[in-house]
């Protein structure tokens, strides 16, 4: 797996999911970590955002959502549209074949431990975890 890192100037995060937990993650990123956050209720809608914006550094997405696309589809599309984008996929269990479907995406098992998610986002956006 190749390590994808975005510059510290690209702290725009696209949070994708239809559940309240996803919105909690978005609020945490925005209020406590200083990231700019865009929320999308589905992978289908997230694709339209990715097509319109080129400054998103990280996509944080659930696997299962309403619509035609799932989180793995979104990971592939995001990395095709923006080869340097980082993708974090979250689900209750690591589905079989995950690495083949989204080889450059990182996986975080639910329930999300916010400290671990925030540390991973910092690693992907800055190249190292924050002090403290």
Secondary structure, 3 states (H helix, E strand, C coil): CCCCCCCCCCCEEEEECCCHHHHHHHHHHHHHHCCEEEEECCHHHHHHHHHHCCCEEEEEEECCCCCCCCHHHHHHHHHHHCCCCEEEEEECCCCCCHHHHCCCCEEEECCCCHHHHHHHHHHHHHCCCCCC
